Every structure is written in structure tokens, then in C-alpha cells.
Amino acid sequence: MNRLITDEFEKYLQDKRSVSQNTILSYKRDIARFSSFIEKDGIDIISATRNHILTYILSMQDEGRANT
């Protein structure tokens, strides 16, 4: 996973959104899971498309997980 993306996103959440540390950790976990999902197909998170995201959401639903 691209560390620069997660670092910048974390900074945005802290500076602009003022979210809690728990929320930041949850988002980072979600990003890591998504990244692992697409990397199985040789896709880097930078190259992820809307279709990749939708496929991931559907796979989470199939596993009985919340897509939120």
C-alpha cells in the first residue's frame, strides 16, 4: 500500500476533519483491507477504479460484512 496516501489522508482527517484517533485507525484499517483485496489482482491502490471499489463492497456484502 502506498504509505504517502495513508499519511496524507491521516493528516487530512486530523487537520481538516478533526476526527478521533479511533476513527483514523478504523479508516486506515479499511484502506489496508481494500488495498490487500485489489493487490491480489496486481492492482495498486493508485490505479484503483470505481469498479474495483464496487467489487470490493460486493465481496464484503457476500461475507456478511457491513459495506459502510
mmCIF file of the N, C-alpha and C atoms, coordinates in Angstrom:
data_MODEL
# 
_entry.id   MODEL 
# 
loop_
_atom_site.group_PDB 
_atom_site.id 
_atom_site.type_symbol 
_atom_site.label_atom_id 
_atom_site.label_alt_id 
_atom_site.label_comp_id 
_atom_site.label_asym_id 
_atom_site.label_entity_id 
_atom_site.label_seq_id 
_atom_site.pdbx_PDB_ins_code 
_atom_site.Cartn_x 
_atom_site.Cartn_y 
_atom_site.Cartn_z 
_atom_site.occupancy 
_atom_site.B_iso_or_equiv 
_atom_site.pdbx_formal_charge 
_atom_site.auth_seq_id 
_atom_site.auth_comp_id 
_atom_site.auth_asym_id 
_atom_site.auth_atom_id 
_atom_site.pdbx_PDB_model_num 
ATOM 1   N N  . MET A 1 1  ? 0.851   -1.180  0.000   1.00 0.00 ? 1  MET A N  1 
ATOM 2   C CA . MET A 1 1  ? 0.000   0.000   0.000   1.00 0.00 ? 1  MET A CA 1 
ATOM 3   C C  . MET A 1 1  ? 0.893   1.238   0.000   1.00 0.00 ? 1  MET A C  1 
ATOM 4   N N  . ASN A 1 2  ? 0.438   2.248   -0.653  1.00 0.00 ? 2  ASN A N  1 
ATOM 5   C CA . ASN A 1 2  ? 1.201   3.482   -0.768  1.00 0.00 ? 2  ASN A CA 1 
ATOM 6   C C  . ASN A 1 2  ? 1.132   4.266   0.536   1.00 0.00 ? 2  ASN A C  1 
ATOM 7   N N  . ARG A 1 3  ? 2.244   4.312   1.233   1.00 0.00 ? 3  ARG A N  1 
ATOM 8   C CA . ARG A 1 3  ? 2.329   4.960   2.552   1.00 0.00 ? 3  ARG A CA 1 
ATOM 9   C C  . ARG A 1 3  ? 2.032   6.463   2.458   1.00 0.00 ? 3  ARG A C  1 
ATOM 10  N N  . LEU A 1 4  ? 2.440   7.096   1.375   1.00 0.00 ? 4  LEU A N  1 
ATOM 11  C CA . LEU A 1 4  ? 2.191   8.531   1.211   1.00 0.00 ? 4  LEU A CA 1 
ATOM 12  C C  . LEU A 1 4  ? 0.696   8.830   1.230   1.00 0.00 ? 4  LEU A C  1 
ATOM 13  N N  . ILE A 1 5  ? -0.080  7.972   0.592   1.00 0.00 ? 5  ILE A N  1 
ATOM 14  C CA . ILE A 1 5  ? -1.531  8.177   0.560   1.00 0.00 ? 5  ILE A CA 1 
ATOM 15  C C  . ILE A 1 5  ? -2.113  8.104   1.965   1.00 0.00 ? 5  ILE A C  1 
ATOM 16  N N  . THR A 1 6  ? -1.756  7.069   2.696   1.00 0.00 ? 6  THR A N  1 
ATOM 17  C CA . THR A 1 6  ? -2.331  6.925   4.037   1.00 0.00 ? 6  THR A CA 1 
ATOM 18  C C  . THR A 1 6  ? -1.855  8.031   4.967   1.00 0.00 ? 6  THR A C  1 
ATOM 19  N N  . ASP A 1 7  ? -0.614  8.441   4.828   1.00 0.00 ? 7  ASP A N  1 
ATOM 20  C CA . ASP A 1 7  ? -0.107  9.536   5.668   1.00 0.00 ? 7  ASP A CA 1 
ATOM 21  C C  . ASP A 1 7  ? -0.836  10.844  5.369   1.00 0.00 ? 7  ASP A C  1 
ATOM 22  N N  . GLU A 1 8  ? -1.038  11.141  4.088   1.00 0.00 ? 8  GLU A N  1 
ATOM 23  C CA . GLU A 1 8  ? -1.736  12.369  3.698   1.00 0.00 ? 8  GLU A CA 1 
ATOM 24  C C  . GLU A 1 8  ? -3.196  12.326  4.124   1.00 0.00 ? 8  GLU A C  1 
ATOM 25  N N  . PHE A 1 9  ? -3.817  11.160  3.991   1.00 0.00 ? 9  PHE A N  1 
ATOM 26  C CA . PHE A 1 9  ? -5.204  11.015  4.399   1.00 0.00 ? 9  PHE A CA 1 
ATOM 27  C C  . PHE A 1 9  ? -5.329  11.195  5.909   1.00 0.00 ? 9  PHE A C  1 
ATOM 28  N N  . GLU A 1 10 ? -4.412  10.619  6.660   1.00 0.00 ? 10 GLU A N  1 
ATOM 29  C CA . GLU A 1 10 ? -4.429  10.783  8.114   1.00 0.00 ? 10 GLU A CA 1 
ATOM 30  C C  . GLU A 1 10 ? -4.261  12.253  8.499   1.00 0.00 ? 10 GLU A C  1 
ATOM 31  N N  . LYS A 1 11 ? -3.366  12.942  7.836   1.00 0.00 ? 11 LYS A N  1 
ATOM 32  C CA . LYS A 1 11 ? -3.160  14.364  8.107   1.00 0.00 ? 11 LYS A CA 1 
ATOM 33  C C  . LYS A 1 11 ? -4.434  15.159  7.803   1.00 0.00 ? 11 LYS A C  1 
ATOM 34  N N  . TYR A 1 12 ? -5.079  14.843  6.694   1.00 0.00 ? 12 TYR A N  1 
ATOM 35  C CA . TYR A 1 12 ? -6.334  15.498  6.330   1.00 0.00 ? 12 TYR A CA 1 
ATOM 36  C C  . TYR A 1 12 ? -7.389  15.269  7.419   1.00 0.00 ? 12 TYR A C  1 
ATOM 37  N N  . LEU A 1 13 ? -7.524  14.027  7.862   1.00 0.00 ? 13 LEU A N  1 
ATOM 38  C CA . LEU A 1 13 ? -8.524  13.708  8.886   1.00 0.00 ? 13 LEU A CA 1 
ATOM 39  C C  . LEU A 1 13 ? -8.249  14.460  10.190  1.00 0.00 ? 13 LEU A C  1 
ATOM 40  N N  . GLN A 1 14 ? -6.975  14.561  10.551  1.00 0.00 ? 14 GLN A N  1 
ATOM 41  C CA . GLN A 1 14 ? -6.616  15.254  11.786  1.00 0.00 ? 14 GLN A CA 1 
ATOM 42  C C  . GLN A 1 14 ? -6.799  16.765  11.658  1.00 0.00 ? 14 GLN A C  1 
ATOM 43  N N  . ASP A 1 15 ? -6.269  17.314  10.580  1.00 0.00 ? 15 ASP A N  1 
ATOM 44  C CA . ASP A 1 15 ? -6.229  18.776  10.435  1.00 0.00 ? 15 ASP A CA 1 
ATOM 45  C C  . ASP A 1 15 ? -7.543  19.385  9.957   1.00 0.00 ? 15 ASP A C  1 
ATOM 46  N N  . LYS A 1 16 ? -8.189  18.756  9.019   1.00 0.00 ? 16 LYS A N  1 
ATOM 47  C CA . LYS A 1 16 ? -9.373  19.343  8.401   1.00 0.00 ? 16 LYS A CA 1 
ATOM 48  C C  . LYS A 1 16 ? -10.684 18.811  8.963   1.00 0.00 ? 16 LYS A C  1 
ATOM 49  N N  . ARG A 1 17 ? -10.686 17.557  9.382   1.00 0.00 ? 17 ARG A N  1 
ATOM 50  C CA . ARG A 1 17 ? -11.931 16.939  9.839   1.00 0.00 ? 17 ARG A CA 1 
ATOM 51  C C  . ARG A 1 17 ? -11.994 16.791  11.353  1.00 0.00 ? 17 ARG A C  1 
ATOM 52  N N  . SER A 1 18 ? -10.872 16.909  12.018  1.00 0.00 ? 18 SER A N  1 
ATOM 53  C CA . SER A 1 18 ? -10.787 16.810  13.485  1.00 0.00 ? 18 SER A CA 1 
ATOM 54  C C  . SER A 1 18 ? -11.476 15.555  14.031  1.00 0.00 ? 18 SER A C  1 
ATOM 55  N N  . VAL A 1 19 ? -11.206 14.424  13.388  1.00 0.00 ? 19 VAL A N  1 
ATOM 56  C CA . VAL A 1 19 ? -11.808 13.169  13.842  1.00 0.00 ? 19 VAL A CA 1 
ATOM 57  C C  . VAL A 1 19 ? -10.946 12.532  14.929  1.00 0.00 ? 19 VAL A C  1 
ATOM 58  N N  . SER A 1 20 ? -11.543 11.611  15.654  1.00 0.00 ? 20 SER A N  1 
ATOM 59  C CA . SER A 1 20 ? -10.830 10.954  16.754  1.00 0.00 ? 20 SER A CA 1 
ATOM 60  C C  . SER A 1 20 ? -9.764  10.002  16.217  1.00 0.00 ? 20 SER A C  1 
ATOM 61  N N  . GLN A 1 21 ? -8.842  9.656   17.080  1.00 0.00 ? 21 GLN A N  1 
ATOM 62  C CA . GLN A 1 21 ? -7.779  8.716   16.710  1.00 0.00 ? 21 GLN A CA 1 
ATOM 63  C C  . GLN A 1 21 ? -8.381  7.347   16.364  1.00 0.00 ? 21 GLN A C  1 
ATOM 64  N N  . ASN A 1 22 ? -9.450  6.954   17.059  1.00 0.00 ? 22 ASN A N  1 
ATOM 65  C CA . ASN A 1 22 ? -10.104 5.678   16.754  1.00 0.00 ? 22 ASN A CA 1 
ATOM 66  C C  . ASN A 1 22 ? -10.690 5.681   15.343  1.00 0.00 ? 22 ASN A C  1 
ATOM 67  N N  . THR A 1 23 ? -11.262 6.794   14.937  1.00 0.00 ? 23 THR A N  1 
ATOM 68  C CA . THR A 1 23 ? -11.810 6.908   13.583  1.00 0.00 ? 23 THR A CA 1 
ATOM 69  C C  . THR A 1 23 ? -10.690 6.812   12.558  1.00 0.00 ? 23 THR A C  1 
ATOM 70  N N  . ILE A 1 24 ? -9.600  7.469   12.820  1.00 0.00 ? 24 ILE A N  1 
ATOM 71  C CA . ILE A 1 24 ? -8.449  7.412   11.912  1.00 0.00 ? 24 ILE A CA 1 
ATOM 72  C C  . ILE A 1 24 ? -7.955  5.975   11.784  1.00 0.00 ? 24 ILE A C  1 
ATOM 73  N N  . LEU A 1 25 ? -7.831  5.277   12.901  1.00 0.00 ? 25 LEU A N  1 
ATOM 74  C CA . LEU A 1 25 ? -7.380  3.887   12.859  1.00 0.00 ? 25 LEU A CA 1 
ATOM 75  C C  . LEU A 1 25 ? -8.349  3.005   12.081  1.00 0.00 ? 25 LEU A C  1 
ATOM 76  N N  . SER A 1 26 ? -9.641  3.249   12.245  1.00 0.00 ? 26 SER A N  1 
ATOM 77  C CA . SER A 1 26 ? -10.643 2.479   11.507  1.00 0.00 ? 26 SER A CA 1 
ATOM 78  C C  . SER A 1 26 ? -10.515 2.714   10.003  1.00 0.00 ? 26 SER A C  1 
ATOM 79  N N  . TYR A 1 27 ? -10.361 3.968   9.606   1.00 0.00 ? 27 TYR A N  1 
ATOM 80  C CA . TYR A 1 27 ? -10.198 4.279   8.187   1.00 0.00 ? 27 TYR A CA 1 
ATOM 81  C C  . TYR A 1 27 ? -8.930  3.636   7.631   1.00 0.00 ? 27 TYR A C  1 
ATOM 82  N N  . LYS A 1 28 ? -7.853  3.698   8.387   1.00 0.00 ? 28 LYS A N  1 
ATOM 83  C CA . LYS A 1 28 ? -6.599  3.111   7.928   1.00 0.00 ? 28 LYS A CA 1 
ATOM 84  C C  . LYS A 1 28 ? -6.725  1.596   7.780   1.00 0.00 ? 28 LYS A C  1 
ATOM 85  N N  . ARG A 1 29 ? -7.441  0.963   8.682   1.00 0.00 ? 29 ARG A N  1 
ATOM 86  C CA . ARG A 1 29 ? -7.691  -0.479  8.581   1.00 0.00 ? 29 ARG A CA 1 
ATOM 87  C C  . ARG A 1 29 ? -8.506  -0.788  7.327   1.00 0.00 ? 29 ARG A C  1 
ATOM 88  N N  . ASP A 1 30 ? -9.520  0.024   7.079   1.00 0.00 ? 30 ASP A N  1 
ATOM 89  C CA . ASP A 1 30 ? -10.348 -0.169  5.888   1.00 0.00 ? 30 ASP A CA 1 
ATOM 90  C C  . ASP A 1 30 ? -9.528  -0.021  4.612   1.00 0.00 ? 30 ASP A C  1 
ATOM 91  N N  . ILE A 1 31 ? -8.674  0.973   4.577   1.00 0.00 ? 31 ILE A N  1 
ATOM 92  C CA . ILE A 1 31 ? -7.821  1.199   3.404   1.00 0.00 ? 31 ILE A CA 1 
ATOM 93  C C  . ILE A 1 31 ? -6.873  0.017   3.212   1.00 0.00 ? 31 ILE A C  1 
ATOM 94  N N  . ALA A 1 32 ? -6.302  -0.474  4.300   1.00 0.00 ? 32 ALA A N  1 
ATOM 95  C CA . ALA A 1 32 ? -5.383  -1.618  4.215   1.00 0.00 ? 32 ALA A CA 1 
ATOM 96  C C  . ALA A 1 32 ? -6.103  -2.859  3.690   1.00 0.00 ? 32 ALA A C  1 
ATOM 97  N N  . ARG A 1 33 ? -7.325  -3.089  4.137   1.00 0.00 ? 33 ARG A N  1 
ATOM 98  C CA . ARG A 1 33 ? -8.106  -4.245  3.662   1.00 0.00 ? 33 ARG A CA 1 
ATOM 99  C C  . ARG A 1 33 ? -8.423  -4.112  2.177   1.00 0.00 ? 33 ARG A C  1 
ATOM 100 N N  . PHE A 1 34 ? -8.840  -2.925  1.772   1.00 0.00 ? 34 PHE A N  1 
ATOM 101 C CA . PHE A 1 34 ? -9.129  -2.700  0.359   1.00 0.00 ? 34 PHE A CA 1 
ATOM 102 C C  . PHE A 1 34 ? -7.873  -2.882  -0.485  1.00 0.00 ? 34 PHE A C  1 
ATOM 103 N N  . SER A 1 35 ? -6.781  -2.330  -0.005  1.00 0.00 ? 35 SER A N  1 
ATOM 104 C CA . SER A 1 35 ? -5.515  -2.438  -0.722  1.00 0.00 ? 35 SER A CA 1 
ATOM 105 C C  . SER A 1 35 ? -5.107  -3.901  -0.893  1.00 0.00 ? 35 SER A C  1 
ATOM 106 N N  . SER A 1 36 ? -5.241  -4.682  0.158   1.00 0.00 ? 36 SER A N  1 
ATOM 107 C CA . SER A 1 36 ? -4.919  -6.113  0.076   1.00 0.00 ? 36 SER A CA 1 
ATOM 108 C C  . SER A 1 36 ? -5.828  -6.821  -0.920  1.00 0.00 ? 36 SER A C  1 
ATOM 109 N N  . PHE A 1 37 ? -7.085  -6.444  -0.929  1.00 0.00 ? 37 PHE A N  1 
ATOM 110 C CA . PHE A 1 37 ? -8.062  -7.043  -1.842  1.00 0.00 ? 37 PHE A CA 1 
ATOM 111 C C  . PHE A 1 37 ? -7.657  -6.816  -3.300  1.00 0.00 ? 37 PHE A C  1 
ATOM 112 N N  . ILE A 1 38 ? -7.327  -5.597  -3.658  1.00 0.00 ? 38 ILE A N  1 
ATOM 113 C CA . ILE A 1 38 ? -7.011  -5.311  -5.063  1.00 0.00 ? 38 ILE A CA 1 
ATOM 114 C C  . ILE A 1 38 ? -5.602  -5.763  -5.444  1.00 0.00 ? 38 ILE A C  1 
ATOM 115 N N  . GLU A 1 39 ? -4.696  -5.806  -4.472  1.00 0.00 ? 39 GLU A N  1 
ATOM 116 C CA . GLU A 1 39 ? -3.332  -6.249  -4.771  1.00 0.00 ? 39 GLU A CA 1 
ATOM 117 C C  . GLU A 1 39 ? -3.301  -7.714  -5.180  1.00 0.00 ? 39 GLU A C  1 
ATOM 118 N N  . LYS A 1 40 ? -4.315  -8.494  -4.776  1.00 0.00 ? 40 LYS A N  1 
ATOM 119 C CA . LYS A 1 40 ? -4.403  -9.895  -5.203  1.00 0.00 ? 40 LYS A CA 1 
ATOM 120 C C  . LYS A 1 40 ? -4.522  -9.999  -6.718  1.00 0.00 ? 40 LYS A C  1 
ATOM 121 N N  . ASP A 1 41 ? -5.072  -8.966  -7.334  1.00 0.00 ? 41 ASP A N  1 
ATOM 122 C CA . ASP A 1 41 ? -5.215  -8.915  -8.794  1.00 0.00 ? 41 ASP A CA 1 
ATOM 123 C C  . ASP A 1 41 ? -4.124  -8.070  -9.443  1.00 0.00 ? 41 ASP A C  1 
ATOM 124 N N  . GLY A 1 42 ? -3.104  -7.736  -8.670  1.00 0.00 ? 42 GLY A N  1 
ATOM 125 C CA . GLY A 1 42 ? -1.991  -6.965  -9.209  1.00 0.00 ? 42 GLY A CA 1 
ATOM 126 C C  . GLY A 1 42 ? -2.294  -5.493  -9.406  1.00 0.00 ? 42 GLY A C  1 
ATOM 127 N N  . ILE A 1 43 ? -3.310  -4.978  -8.695  1.00 0.00 ? 43 ILE A N  1 
ATOM 128 C CA . ILE A 1 43 ? -3.699  -3.570  -8.828  1.00 0.00 ? 43 ILE A CA 1 
ATOM 129 C C  . ILE A 1 43 ? -3.151  -2.789  -7.642  1.00 0.00 ? 43 ILE A C  1 
ATOM 130 N N  . ASP A 1 44 ? -2.500  -1.683  -7.924  1.00 0.00 ? 44 ASP A N  1 
ATOM 131 C CA . ASP A 1 44 ? -2.014  -0.781  -6.891  1.00 0.00 ? 44 ASP A CA 1 
ATOM 132 C C  . ASP A 1 44 ? -3.149  0.164   -6.520  1.00 0.00 ? 44 ASP A C  1 
ATOM 133 N N  . ILE A 1 45 ? -3.177  0.607   -5.290  1.00 0.00 ? 45 ILE A N  1 
ATOM 134 C CA . ILE A 1 45 ? -4.269  1.479   -4.830  1.00 0.00 ? 45 ILE A CA 1 
ATOM 135 C C  . ILE A 1 45 ? -4.359  2.769   -5.656  1.00 0.00 ? 45 ILE A C  1 
ATOM 136 N N  . ILE A 1 46 ? -3.234  3.213   -6.173  1.00 0.00 ? 46 ILE A N  1 
ATOM 137 C CA . ILE A 1 46 ? -3.220  4.415   -7.024  1.00 0.00 ? 46 ILE A CA 1 
ATOM 138 C C  . ILE A 1 46 ? -4.030  4.179   -8.299  1.00 0.00 ? 46 ILE A C  1 
ATOM 139 N N  . SER A 1 47 ? -4.030  2.943   -8.791  1.00 0.00 ? 47 SER A N  1 
ATOM 140 C CA . SER A 1 47 ? -4.699  2.607   -10.041 1.00 0.00 ? 47 SER A CA 1 
ATOM 141 C C  . SER A 1 47 ? -6.128  2.111   -9.842  1.00 0.00 ? 47 SER A C  1 
ATOM 142 N N  . ALA A 1 48 ? -6.586  2.052   -8.612  1.00 0.00 ? 48 ALA A N  1 
ATOM 143 C CA . ALA A 1 48 ? -7.929  1.545   -8.331  1.00 0.00 ? 48 ALA A CA 1 
ATOM 144 C C  . ALA A 1 48 ? -8.986  2.423   -8.981  1.00 0.00 ? 48 ALA A C  1 
ATOM 145 N N  . THR A 1 49 ? -10.005 1.761   -9.482  1.00 0.00 ? 49 THR A N  1 
ATOM 146 C CA . THR A 1 49 ? -11.099 2.460   -10.142 1.00 0.00 ? 49 THR A CA 1 
ATOM 147 C C  . THR A 1 49 ? -12.384 2.297   -9.334  1.00 0.00 ? 49 THR A C  1 
ATOM 148 N N  . ARG A 1 50 ? -13.394 2.985   -9.767  1.00 0.00 ? 50 ARG A N  1 
ATOM 149 C CA . ARG A 1 50 ? -14.712 2.865   -9.139  1.00 0.00 ? 50 ARG A CA 1 
ATOM 150 C C  . ARG A 1 50 ? -15.173 1.402   -9.173  1.00 0.00 ? 50 ARG A C  1 
ATOM 151 N N  . ASN A 1 51 ? -14.904 0.739   -10.283 1.00 0.00 ? 51 ASN A N  1 
ATOM 152 C CA . ASN A 1 51 ? -15.285 -0.662  -10.421 1.00 0.00 ? 51 ASN A CA 1 
ATOM 153 C C  . ASN A 1 51 ? -14.598 -1.536  -9.362  1.00 0.00 ? 51 ASN A C  1 
ATOM 154 N N  . HIS A 1 52 ? -13.340 -1.277  -9.077  1.00 0.00 ? 52 HIS A N  1 
ATOM 155 C CA . HIS A 1 52 ? -12.629 -2.026  -8.031  1.00 0.00 ? 52 HIS A CA 1 
ATOM 156 C C  . HIS A 1 52 ? -13.301 -1.812  -6.670  1.00 0.00 ? 52 HIS A C  1 
ATOM 157 N N  . ILE A 1 53 ? -13.675 -0.590  -6.407  1.00 0.00 ? 53 ILE A N  1 
ATOM 158 C CA . ILE A 1 53 ? -14.325 -0.274  -5.129  1.00 0.00 ? 53 ILE A CA 1 
ATOM 159 C C  . ILE A 1 53 ? -15.671 -0.989  -5.025  1.00 0.00 ? 53 ILE A C  1 
ATOM 160 N N  . LEU A 1 54 ? -16.441 -0.931  -6.093  1.00 0.00 ? 54 LEU A N  1 
ATOM 161 C CA . LEU A 1 54 ? -17.749 -1.597  -6.083  1.00 0.00 ? 54 LEU A CA 1 
ATOM 162 C C  . LEU A 1 54 ? -17.611 -3.109  -5.931  1.00 0.00 ? 54 LEU A C  1 
ATOM 163 N N  . THR A 1 55 ? -16.616 -3.696  -6.587  1.00 0.00 ? 55 THR A N  1 
ATOM 164 C CA . THR A 1 55 ? -16.362 -5.128  -6.458  1.00 0.00 ? 55 THR A CA 1 
ATOM 165 C C  . THR A 1 55 ? -15.990 -5.470  -5.023  1.00 0.00 ? 55 THR A C  1 
ATOM 166 N N  . TYR A 1 56 ? -15.195 -4.617  -4.406  1.00 0.00 ? 56 TYR A N  1 
ATOM 167 C CA . TYR A 1 56 ? -14.803 -4.834  -3.008  1.00 0.00 ? 56 TYR A CA 1 
ATOM 168 C C  . TYR A 1 56 ? -16.028 -4.762  -2.089  1.00 0.00 ? 56 TYR A C  1 
ATOM 169 N N  . ILE A 1 57 ? -16.870 -3.785  -2.298  1.00 0.00 ? 57 ILE A N  1 
ATOM 170 C CA . ILE A 1 57 ? -18.085 -3.642  -1.480  1.00 0.00 ? 57 ILE A CA 1 
ATOM 171 C C  . ILE A 1 57 ? -18.969 -4.876  -1.631  1.00 0.00 ? 57 ILE A C  1 
ATOM 172 N N  . LEU A 1 58 ? -19.129 -5.349  -2.850  1.00 0.00 ? 58 LEU A N  1 
ATOM 173 C CA . LEU A 1 58 ? -19.927 -6.553  -3.073  1.00 0.00 ? 58 LEU A CA 1 
ATOM 174 C C  . LEU A 1 58 ? -19.319 -7.768  -2.377  1.00 0.00 ? 58 LEU A C  1 
ATOM 175 N N  . SER A 1 59 ? -17.997 -7.874  -2.394  1.00 0.00 ? 59 SER A N  1 
ATOM 176 C CA . SER A 1 59 ? -17.343 -9.005  -1.717  1.00 0.00 ? 59 SER A CA 1 
ATOM 177 C C  . SER A 1 59 ? -17.549 -8.916  -0.204  1.00 0.00 ? 59 SER A C  1 
ATOM 178 N N  . MET A 1 60 ? -17.561 -7.711  0.336   1.00 0.00 ? 60 MET A N  1 
ATOM 179 C CA . MET A 1 60 ? -17.824 -7.547  1.766   1.00 0.00 ? 60 MET A CA 1 
ATOM 180 C C  . MET A 1 60 ? -19.252 -7.952  2.087   1.00 0.00 ? 60 MET A C  1 
ATOM 181 N N  . GLN A 1 61 ? -20.194 -7.576  1.233   1.00 0.00 ? 61 GLN A N  1 
ATOM 182 C CA . GLN A 1 61 ? -21.582 -7.965  1.437   1.00 0.00 ? 61 GLN A CA 1 
ATOM 183 C C  . GLN A 1 61 ? -21.735 -9.481  1.390   1.00 0.00 ? 61 GLN A C  1 
ATOM 184 N N  . ASP A 1 62 ? -21.035 -10.128 0.442   1.00 0.00 ? 62 ASP A N  1 
ATOM 185 C CA . ASP A 1 62 ? -21.082 -11.583 0.331   1.00 0.00 ? 62 ASP A CA 1 
ATOM 186 C C  . ASP A 1 62 ? -20.564 -12.262 1.599   1.00 0.00 ? 62 ASP A C  1 
ATOM 187 N N  . GLU A 1 63 ? -19.627 -11.612 2.271   1.00 0.00 ? 63 GLU A N  1 
ATOM 188 C CA . GLU A 1 63 ? -19.068 -12.141 3.523   1.00 0.00 ? 63 GLU A CA 1 
ATOM 189 C C  . GLU A 1 63 ? -19.925 -11.778 4.733   1.00 0.00 ? 63 GLU A C  1 
ATOM 190 N N  . GLY A 1 64 ? -21.001 -11.037 4.493   1.00 0.00 ? 64 GLY A N  1 
ATOM 191 C CA . GLY A 1 64 ? -21.877 -10.636 5.581   1.00 0.00 ? 64 GLY A CA 1 
ATOM 192 C C  . GLY A 1 64 ? -21.377 -9.454  6.382   1.00 0.00 ? 64 GLY A C  1 
ATOM 193 N N  . ARG A 1 65 ? -20.429 -8.731  5.815   1.00 0.00 ? 65 ARG A N  1 
ATOM 194 C CA . ARG A 1 65 ? -19.876 -7.551  6.499   1.00 0.00 ? 65 ARG A CA 1 
ATOM 195 C C  . ARG A 1 65 ? -20.584 -6.299  6.038   1.00 0.00 ? 65 ARG A C  1 
ATOM 196 N N  . ALA A 1 66 ? -20.606 -5.316  6.905   1.00 0.00 ? 66 ALA A N  1 
ATOM 197 C CA . ALA A 1 66 ? -21.226 -4.033  6.557   1.00 0.00 ? 66 ALA A CA 1 
ATOM 198 C C  . ALA A 1 66 ? -20.383 -3.340  5.508   1.00 0.00 ? 66 ALA A C  1 
ATOM 199 N N  . ASN A 1 67 ? -21.026 -2.773  4.501   1.00 0.00 ? 67 ASN A N  1 
ATOM 200 C CA . ASN A 1 67 ? -20.277 -2.095  3.439   1.00 0.00 ? 67 ASN A CA 1 
ATOM 201 C C  . ASN A 1 67 ? -19.992 -0.631  3.782   1.00 0.00 ? 67 ASN A C  1 
ATOM 202 N N  . THR A 1 68 ? -20.460 -0.182  4.921   1.00 0.00 ? 68 THR A N  1 
ATOM 203 C CA . THR A 1 68 ? -20.184 1.191   5.309   1.00 0.00 ? 68 THR A CA 1 
ATOM 204 C C  . THR A 1 68 ? -18.734 1.334   5.703   1.00 0.00 ? 68 THR A C  1 
# 
